[in-house]
Amino acid sequence: MFMLSKSSLIKFNPTKKQILAIKAAFFLVALTPLIRLFVLGFQENLTANPIEFVERSLGTWAIIILLVTLSLTPLRQLTNISWPIQLRRMAGLFMFFYACLHFATYIWLDKTFEWAEITKDIIKHPWVLVGFSALILTIPLAVTSNNFMIRRLKQNWKKLHQLVYLIAIFGLLHFWWLVKKDYREPLLYTIILVLLLSVRFYFMYKRYASKKPAIPLKSGITEPAISPRIEC
């Protein structure tokens, strides 16, 4: 039986052709949830409430892919495996893709383009407003997810894309509000998000602490010049 050891996995450094193959495989895997919905629809097996099933499924996969996107940097920080970062742009765009399909299902199949009803729903129900806000925040990230905008925005690009954390929080709040009985799934995603953010903050603190100057005390003991403060 062929097995990959942890050390060999960490040392794995794919070539450009292998990266292209990995991206192609990731692309196909990311399309699987959508293909599944088409198959279920063709088989007339979209449950008793097909619109709600499609809407929930698309929204759930938007959150899952968002968490996958957010996991790539902590993975690099914990394991020194850097090549998966090259999947981050595609993963982020797929998150935007499923979020747009989720919203399109809501305004098209659920509300049948009744804009007055949609506006009333957004204002009246907090979960709709939070979800809509998350979608709006994803638009500038999707628009600037290209090399031209990275060069154009420079350091501001990184600051702009920190909105992804707020999007994740809004997305999970939206999910929590929609769930009526079984909270296991949103709880799982919330735990994953908290763990991912904890890793990010830990390494931010570690990097910040390593740069702090030390002030010698009379006793010869040193202490930090300023108290630690975590910045995003």
matplotlib code that plots the C-alpha trace (Angstrom):
import matplotlib.pyplot as plt

x = [0.0, 1.3, 1.3, 2.5, 4.4, 4.0, 7.5, 7.0, 3.8, 5.4, 8.3, 6.0, 6.6, 4.4, 5.7, 3.7, 2.1, 1.1, -0.3, -2.4, -3.6, -4.5, -6.3, -8.3, -9.2, -10.2, -12.3, -14.2, -14.7, -16.0, -18.6, -19.8, -22.4, -24.0, -23.9, -25.5, -28.4, -29.0, -29.0, -31.4, -33.6, -33.6, -34.5, -37.3, -35.7, -35.2, -37.4, -40.9, -39.7, -37.3, -36.8, -35.8, -33.5, -31.7, -31.4, -30.0, -27.7, -26.1, -25.7, -24.2, -21.6, -20.7, -19.9, -18.0, -15.8, -15.3, -13.9, -11.7, -10.4, -9.7, -7.9, -5.1, -3.0, -3.3, -2.3, 0.8, 1.6, 1.3, 2.9, 5.1, 3.2, 2.8, 1.6, -2.1, -2.1, -2.2, -5.8, -7.0, -8.1, -10.1, -11.7, -12.6, -14.3, -16.2, -17.4, -18.6, -20.2, -22.2, -23.2, -24.5, -26.4, -27.9, -29.1, -30.3, -32.4, -33.9, -34.9, -35.8, -37.4, -38.4, -39.5, -40.1, -38.4, -41.0, -38.6, -41.0, -41.4, -37.6, -36.9, -39.5, -38.0, -34.4, -35.6, -37.9, -35.8, -32.3, -31.1, -31.9, -30.2, -27.0, -26.9, -27.4, -24.6, -22.2, -23.0, -22.4, -19.0, -17.9, -18.3, -15.2, -13.2, -14.3, -13.7, -10.2, -9.2, -6.9, -3.2, -4.0, -5.9, -3.3, -0.6, -3.0, -4.0, -0.6, -0.8, -4.5, -5.4, -4.4, -6.4, -9.4, -9.4, -9.4, -13.2, -13.3, -13.3, -16.4, -18.0, -17.5, -19.0, -22.0, -22.4, -22.5, -24.9, -27.1, -27.0, -27.6, -30.8, -32.1, -31.7, -34.8, -34.0, -30.8, -27.9, -25.1, -24.1, -23.8, -22.1, -19.5, -18.8, -18.5, -16.0, -13.9, -14.0, -13.0, -10.1, -8.9, -9.0, -7.2, -4.4, -4.2, -4.2, -1.6, 0.9, 0.1, 0.8, 4.0, 5.2, 4.4, 6.1, 9.3, 9.6, 9.1, 12.2, 13.2, 13.8, 16.5, 15.4, 17.7, 17.7, 19.0, 15.6, 14.1, 10.5, 8.7, 8.7, 5.0, 2.1, 1.2, -1.6, -2.9, -3.5, -5.4]
y = [0.0, 3.4, 6.0, 9.5, 10.4, 13.8, 14.8, 13.9, 15.8, 18.9, 18.6, 18.2, 21.2, 20.8, 22.0, 24.5, 21.6, 19.9, 23.2, 23.5, 19.9, 20.6, 23.8, 21.8, 19.2, 21.9, 23.5, 20.3, 19.6, 23.1, 22.6, 19.3, 20.9, 22.7, 19.6, 17.7, 20.1, 19.7, 16.0, 16.1, 18.4, 16.2, 13.3, 15.4, 14.7, 18.3, 17.5, 18.7, 22.4, 22.5, 26.3, 26.3, 23.3, 24.9, 28.2, 26.6, 24.3, 27.1, 29.3, 26.5, 25.8, 29.5, 29.3, 26.0, 27.4, 30.6, 28.6, 26.6, 29.9, 31.2, 27.9, 28.3, 30.9, 29.1, 25.9, 27.6, 29.1, 25.8, 23.5, 25.7, 24.3, 27.3, 25.9, 25.7, 29.5, 29.4, 28.0, 30.9, 33.2, 30.4, 29.4, 33.0, 33.4, 30.2, 31.5, 34.6, 32.4, 30.4, 33.4, 35.1, 31.9, 31.8, 35.4, 34.9, 31.9, 34.1, 37.0, 34.9, 31.6, 32.6, 36.3, 36.2, 39.6, 41.4, 44.2, 45.9, 42.6, 42.0, 45.5, 45.0, 41.6, 43.0, 45.8, 43.7, 40.6, 40.9, 37.7, 38.9, 42.2, 40.5, 38.1, 40.8, 42.9, 39.9, 39.6, 43.3, 43.1, 40.3, 42.3, 44.5, 41.4, 39.6, 42.7, 43.1, 39.4, 39.9, 40.8, 44.2, 45.3, 43.8, 46.0, 49.0, 48.9, 47.8, 47.8, 48.8, 45.5, 43.5, 45.9, 45.7, 41.9, 41.8, 42.3, 38.5, 38.1, 40.4, 38.5, 35.2, 36.6, 38.0, 34.8, 32.7, 35.1, 34.8, 31.0, 30.9, 33.1, 30.8, 27.6, 26.8, 23.5, 21.7, 24.0, 21.4, 22.6, 26.3, 25.5, 23.4, 26.2, 28.7, 26.5, 26.1, 29.9, 30.6, 28.1, 29.6, 33.2, 32.0, 30.7, 34.0, 36.1, 33.8, 34.3, 38.0, 38.4, 36.3, 38.4, 41.6, 40.4, 39.5, 43.1, 44.9, 46.6, 45.8, 48.4, 47.4, 47.9, 48.8, 45.2, 44.1, 42.6, 43.7, 44.4, 45.4, 49.1, 49.0, 46.7, 44.2, 45.1, 43.0, 44.8, 43.4]
z = [0.0, -1.0, 1.9, 2.1, 5.2, 6.8, 5.9, 2.2, 2.1, 3.5, 1.1, -1.9, -4.2, -7.3, -10.7, -12.8, -14.7, -11.5, -10.2, -13.3, -12.8, -9.2, -10.1, -12.8, -10.2, -7.7, -10.3, -11.0, -7.3, -6.7, -9.4, -7.9, -5.6, -8.6, -10.8, -7.9, -7.8, -11.6, -11.3, -8.4, -10.3, -13.4, -11.1, -9.5, -6.1, -4.7, -1.6, -1.0, -1.0, -4.0, -3.9, -0.3, -0.8, -3.7, -1.9, 1.3, -0.6, -2.6, 0.5, 2.5, -0.1, -0.3, 3.4, 3.1, 0.2, 2.1, 5.1, 2.7, 1.4, 4.9, 5.9, 3.3, 5.1, 8.5, 6.7, 5.4, 8.8, 10.7, 8.2, 5.9, 3.0, 0.7, -2.7, -1.7, -1.5, -5.3, -5.0, -2.9, -5.8, -7.5, -4.1, -3.4, -6.8, -6.4, -3.0, -4.8, -7.5, -5.1, -3.1, -6.2, -7.2, -3.6, -4.0, -7.5, -6.3, -3.6, -5.9, -8.9, -7.7, -4.2, -4.7, -8.6, -9.0, -6.8, -5.9, -3.5, -1.6, -1.7, -0.3, 2.4, 3.2, 3.5, 5.8, 7.9, 8.5, 10.0, 8.5, 5.0, 5.6, 7.1, 4.2, 1.6, 3.3, 3.1, -0.6, -1.2, 0.6, -1.7, -4.8, -4.4, -3.5, -6.7, -8.9, -7.5, -7.7, -10.6, -11.1, -12.6, -9.5, -7.2, -8.9, -9.0, -5.4, -4.0, -0.2, -0.2, -1.9, 1.1, 3.4, 1.1, 1.1, 4.9, 4.5, 4.0, 7.8, 8.1, 5.3, 7.1, 10.3, 8.4, 6.5, 9.6, 11.4, 8.3, 8.6, 12.4, 11.9, 9.2, 11.2, 13.2, 15.0, 14.2, 15.0, 14.6, 11.1, 11.8, 15.1, 13.3, 10.8, 13.6, 15.5, 12.3, 11.8, 15.4, 15.1, 11.8, 13.2, 16.4, 14.3, 12.4, 15.5, 17.2, 14.3, 14.1, 17.8, 17.5, 14.6, 16.4, 19.7, 17.8, 16.5, 19.9, 21.3, 24.9, 27.6, 30.2, 33.8, 36.7, 37.8, 34.4, 33.5, 30.2, 29.4, 26.2, 25.3, 24.7, 25.5, 22.8, 20.5, 17.7, 14.4, 11.4]

ax = plt.figure().add_subplot(projection="3d")
ax.plot(x, y, z, "-o")
ax.set_aspect("equal")
plt.show()
